[in-house]
Amino acid sequence: MFSTESDNQESVCFRIFQGERGMASNNVFVGELELTGIPPGPSGVPRIELTFHIAADSTLHVLAKHEYKECAAEFHLPVGSKDEVYVRSLVKKGILHGLQDEKISTLAELRSMAAMVIRRVEKILDMEKTVPDKLQIEARVMLADLRMAMESENAYMLAEKIQMAKSAGMDLLLWCKYPEYHEDDE
């Protein structure tokens, strides 16, 4: 299942690759499929299903379908018949580079998660002007730390900074929802 990355995104472009490597850039680009007509909404809410089918004539059929609206597209990509030696070489490369690809993939997922946390905490800060300066500063410091961690190759540090920024966001939400319990904090 796929979704949108930004608010009010009305289309998604899928880039199709062939290969066994964990990162798309290490595989063979086959083509793209763009799904349009997605109703505007918050990022991550629309659900898009992507299915693949390889026909007997070595044509790859790709179908993207939006979950809430009948908005489907189909694209046929010629895969071409590859001999067994080529397929085995793809599998071998996948195995040899598996650990490196997993590290890169983990960092990419964490960076994506970090970007989402930053957007959400910034939205809270923008919407809630009654939050005390101390909490706002703490949240902004956490976001700055998270942005710096996104530039590093240290997955553990990035995961830790994500949790800290989430915690700062939760503190902001709790303040907004229950300000009467925090009168002493001002």
SULQUIGI-V646641 format. One line per field, one symbol per residue. ss: DSSP state (a for helix, b for strand, c for the rest). psi: psi as a letter, one per 40 degrees, with the letter a starting at -180 (. if undefined). A space follows every 10 residues. Layout:
# SULQUIGI-V646641
ss->???
psi->???
This chain:
# SULQUIGI-V646641
ss->cbcccccccc bbbbbbbbcc cccaaacbbb bbbbbbcccc cccccccbbb bbbbccccbb bbbbbbcccc cbbbbbbbcc cccaaaaaaa aaaaaacaaa aaaaaaaaaa aaaaaaaaaa aaaaaaaccc ccaaaaaaaa aaaaaaaaaa ccccaaaaaa aaaaaaaaaa aaaaaaacaa aaaaac
psi->hiaidiifhe ihhhhhihie idhdeeihhd aihhhiehhi iiiedihhhh iihhidefhh hhhhhhdeig giiihhhhdi hiiddddddd ddddddeddd dddddddddd dddddddddd dddddddgee hidddddddd dddddddddd eiehdddddd dddddddddd dddddddgdd eedde.
